[in-house]
Amino acid sequence: MGAMNAEDIAKYEGVFVFAQQVDNKLSGISFELVGEANRLAEKLDTKVTAVLIGSEVSGLVDELAEYGADRVIVVDDPELKNYRTEPYAHALASVINEYKPDIMLVGATAIGRDLGPTVSARVATGLTADCTLLEIGDFPLVAIPGKEQKHNQLLMTRPAFGGNTIATIACPDNRPQMATVRPGVMQKLDRVPGKKAEVINYNPGFTPNNKYVEILEVAKAVSDVKDIMEAKILVSGGRGVGSAENFKMLEELAEVLGGQISCSRAAVEAFGMAPELQVGQTGKTVRPQVYFAIGISGAIQHVAGMEESDIIVAINRDADAPIFEVADYGVVGDLNKIVPALTAAIKAELANK
């Protein structure tokens, strides 16, 4: 992959996001990316474009506009009904080559983790995966004598080496600057009803080839697990809870609080808790108003997924557990006694109201 010259780079402008939709419903990450794109675009004095790919999806344009997209490029074709790598990669790569974005953001979802790298290879640029922070700044960060320092670069930050260090990566010599962004990390803007965007319908043409997989059947997993990323209150348990049965205590506490349960990776592995309940680097990033960390030691990988919670309450018998470093309130003691007592106290308080 050769570097581009300055003239070529100058042709690339604007912050683009891949607006993921499944079954003609926009995914939450789409609005988070549009919100983040607005923050970046403001610093670059440019516009935000959402790229909407699917079949008969034009009805979703207004929603993207109301959440902050200035322009929506719609690629609508029957070949795009369900996500498949080849037609979607062809669609997005064609949009990039035609409209030349300076920055291209994709959600680090199951779809985005497949689509992002495929497209970046096709348009001969780099990709930083699973970013947790994006900034506009100089690269190198500190000027090096004799080396050009470029301005208005996208600085992409992600955990590296199992979350034990943080890497900030730039793509100074190629465009677009591409990143996949972890869901739940960026903030969507408040919806502005009635806001409109410029709409461009673009179709590069789709010729099925031997890379087009044929979808024989779509089997949807039926799950009654609520999305922990939407919860205002999470009661989260770790290895210290002791067993799957003991999670009933946590469920009772969550119920009186009007919240829901979640867990650490250790609880998924030790007690067979549902993986969609897992918070952390290999699970989900959550930002509830209140996060109870019960019997969770607080490994850096777990903390990465919940440190943005408004209030963190930790209950652990180990006074030296690292979770207490991020907790706003900490209780050292036996969770088997504390959790039922807390549930009973809240119940009594609510009964008095």
Buried (B, 14 or more C-beta within 10 A) or exposed (E): EEEBEEEEBEEBBBBBBBBBBEEEEBBBBBBBBBBBBBBBBEEBEBBBBBBBBBBEBEEBBBBBBBBBBBBBBBBBBEBBBBBBBBBBBBBBBBBBEEBBBBBBBBBBBEBBBBBBBBBBBBBEBBBBBBBBBBEBBBBEEEEEEEEEEBEEBBBBBBBEEEBEEEEBBBBBBBBBBBBBBBBBBBEBBEEEEEBEBEBBEBEBEBEEEEEBEEEEEEEEEEEEEEEBBEBEBBBBBBBBBBEEEBBEBBEBBBBBBEBBBBBBBBBBEBBEBBBBBBBBBBBBBBBBEBBBBBBBBBBBBBBBBBBBBEEBBBBBBEEEBBBBEBBEEBBBEEBBEBBEEBBEEBBEEEEEE
